[in-house]
Amino acid sequence: MAKGTTASKLNLDKMTREELISLRNDVDAALKNSEKEAKKQALAAAQKAAAEHGFSLDDILGGKKAAASGPKSAPKYANPSDPKQTWTGRGRQPGWVKDALAKGKKLEDMSI
């Protein structure tokens, strides 16, 4: 917003707590939307610049999006009642692991 707009003339001292919280939420949402739009414009500019040199943006970045996820880990644990259900031991525990642990099983009991 330009200097001298309605928003710059707000008297924050006269606003209620609820009005201030609402204003803050509105500002946070506006900032998020502004950042999203700026990223969208930056991506379009980067794609255009890459195309002007005969490349796609993925060509230049070397497919880093796929590499960022990394290789999949081998499963270390299997569900005793359904061996098709496996878990690598990374990330959140699947429901069947939580259930087995709650019933007194040890993680080692489910090792592959």
C-alpha positions as CSV (number, residue, x, y, z in Angstrom):
1,M,0.0,0.0,0.0
2,A,1.1,3.5,-0.7
3,K,1.8,6.0,2.0
4,G,-1.3,7.9,3.0
5,T,-3.8,5.1,2.3
6,T,-6.7,4.2,4.6
7,A,-4.7,1.4,6.3
8,S,-1.9,3.8,7.3
9,K,-4.4,6.1,9.0
10,L,-5.7,3.4,11.3
11,N,-5.6,4.3,14.9
12,L,-4.5,1.1,16.5
13,D,-4.7,2.5,20.0
14,K,-8.5,2.9,19.6
15,M,-9.1,-0.6,18.3
16,T,-10.4,-3.4,20.5
17,R,-8.3,-6.5,21.1
18,E,-10.7,-8.5,18.9
19,E,-10.3,-5.9,16.1
20,L,-6.6,-6.0,16.4
21,I,-6.5,-9.8,16.2
22,S,-8.8,-9.7,13.2
23,L,-6.6,-7.1,11.5
24,R,-3.5,-9.2,12.2
25,N,-5.2,-12.3,10.7
26,D,-6.1,-10.2,7.6
27,V,-2.5,-8.9,7.3
28,D,-1.1,-12.5,7.7
29,A,-3.5,-13.7,5.0
30,A,-2.6,-10.8,2.7
31,L,1.2,-11.4,3.2
32,K,0.7,-15.1,2.5
33,N,-1.1,-14.3,-0.8
34,S,1.5,-11.7,-1.7
35,E,4.3,-14.2,-1.2
36,K,2.4,-16.8,-3.2
37,E,1.9,-14.4,-6.1
38,A,5.6,-13.3,-6.0
39,K,6.8,-16.9,-6.1
40,K,4.4,-17.6,-9.0
41,Q,5.9,-14.6,-10.9
42,A,9.4,-15.6,-10.1
43,L,8.8,-19.1,-11.4
44,A,7.3,-17.8,-14.6
45,A,10.3,-15.5,-15.1
46,A,12.7,-18.3,-14.4
47,Q,10.9,-20.6,-16.9
48,K,11.0,-17.8,-19.5
49,A,14.7,-17.2,-19.0
50,A,15.4,-20.9,-19.3
51,A,13.3,-21.2,-22.4
52,E,15.2,-18.2,-24.0
53,H,18.4,-20.3,-23.7
54,G,16.7,-23.4,-25.1
55,F,16.2,-25.3,-21.8
56,S,13.4,-26.1,-19.4
57,L,13.7,-25.1,-15.8
58,D,13.9,-28.9,-14.9
59,D,16.9,-29.2,-17.3
60,I,18.7,-26.4,-15.5
61,L,17.9,-27.6,-12.0
62,G,18.8,-31.2,-12.9
63,G,15.6,-32.7,-11.7
64,K,16.4,-31.7,-8.1
65,K,12.8,-32.1,-7.1
66,A,13.0,-35.8,-7.6
67,A,16.4,-36.1,-6.0
68,A,15.3,-34.2,-2.9
69,S,13.0,-37.1,-1.9
70,G,16.0,-39.4,-2.0
71,P,16.1,-43.1,-2.4
72,K,13.5,-45.2,-0.6
73,S,14.7,-47.2,2.4
74,A,14.3,-50.9,2.6
75,P,11.6,-52.0,5.0
76,K,12.8,-53.1,8.4
77,Y,9.5,-54.2,10.0
78,A,6.5,-56.2,8.9
79,N,3.0,-56.6,10.3
80,P,2.9,-60.1,11.9
81,S,-0.8,-60.5,10.8
82,D,-0.2,-59.1,7.3
83,P,3.4,-59.3,6.1
84,K,2.5,-57.2,3.0
85,Q,2.3,-54.2,5.4
86,T,5.9,-53.0,6.0
87,W,7.6,-50.0,7.6
88,T,11.1,-48.7,7.1
89,G,11.4,-47.5,10.7
90,R,11.5,-43.9,9.5
91,G,8.7,-41.3,9.9
92,R,5.5,-41.8,11.7
93,Q,4.7,-45.2,12.9
94,P,1.9,-47.0,11.0
95,G,-1.3,-47.9,12.9
96,W,-0.4,-51.6,13.0
97,V,2.9,-50.8,14.7
98,K,1.3,-48.6,17.3
99,D,-1.4,-51.2,17.9
100,A,1.2,-54.0,18.4
101,L,3.3,-51.9,20.7
102,A,0.2,-51.0,22.8
103,K,-0.5,-54.8,23.1
104,G,2.9,-55.3,24.6
105,K,4.9,-56.4,21.5
106,K,8.4,-55.1,21.0
107,L,9.5,-53.5,17.8
108,E,12.2,-56.2,17.5
109,D,9.4,-58.8,17.3
110,M,8.3,-57.2,14.0
111,S,11.8,-57.1,12.4
112,I,12.1,-58.5,9.0
